[in-house]
């Protein structure tokens, strides 16, 4: 796994600019939420995907009958 390194500057307001190459790679656009994790190795920035970006992800993976069966099984466990 190749690790890319970038040097960026923090503005007086505490803002940073994520390099264009990484914005494209991780589909970071205006309004994208970023999760900031404080780890022993330093800060980790993780984009939080929007639910609409996931729409259709499993399209064609399950038949209608399989989905109904799974939902019925879940309902039985909840009751």
C-alpha positions in Angstrom: 0.0 0.0 0.0 1.4 3.3 -1.1 1.2 6.1 1.4 1.0 9.6 -0.1 2.3 12.5 1.8 1.2 16.1 1.5 2.2 19.3 3.4 -0.6 21.6 4.0 -0.9 24.9 6.0 -3.6 25.6 8.6 -5.2 29.0 8.2 -5.7 31.4 11.1 -9.3 30.1 11.3 -8.1 26.5 11.7 -9.0 25.5 8.1 -7.0 23.3 5.8 -7.2 22.6 2.1 -7.4 18.9 1.1 -5.2 18.4 -2.0 -7.2 18.0 -5.2 -5.8 14.6 -5.9 -7.3 13.3 -2.6 -10.6 15.1 -3.0 -11.1 13.4 -6.3 -9.9 10.0 -5.0 -12.3 10.1 -2.0 -15.2 12.0 -3.8 -14.9 14.9 -1.4 -17.1 17.8 -2.7 -18.4 21.0 -1.2 -20.6 20.1 1.7 -19.0 16.7 2.3 -18.9 15.9 6.1 -15.5 14.8 7.4 -15.1 12.7 10.6 -11.9 13.6 12.5 -10.4 10.9 14.7 -7.7 11.4 17.3 -5.5 8.3 17.3 -2.2 7.5 18.8 -0.7 8.0 15.3 -2.2 11.4 14.9 -5.3 12.8 13.3 -7.3 10.7 10.8 -9.7 12.4 8.4 -12.5 10.2 7.0 -15.2 11.4 4.6 -18.7 10.5 5.7 -20.6 9.3 2.6 -24.1 10.7 2.0 -26.9 8.2 1.9 -27.9 9.2 -1.6 -24.5 8.2 -2.8 -25.3 4.6 -1.8 -28.6 4.5 -3.6 -28.7 1.4 -5.9 -25.5 -0.1 -4.4 -27.2 -3.5 -4.0 -29.4 -3.2 -7.1 -29.9 -6.7 -8.6 -28.1 -8.4 -5.7 -31.3 -9.8 -4.1 -34.6 -10.9 -5.6 -37.9 -9.3 -4.4 -38.9 -12.7 -2.8 -35.6 -12.9 -0.9 -36.0 -9.4 0.5 -39.6 -10.0 1.6 -38.5 -13.3 3.3 -35.7 -11.5 5.2 -38.0 -8.7 6.3 -40.6 -11.2 7.5 -38.0 -13.0 9.5 -36.8 -9.7 11.1 -40.4 -8.8 12.0 -40.9 -12.2 13.7 -37.8 -11.6 15.8 -38.9 -8.1 16.8 -42.3 -9.3 18.0 
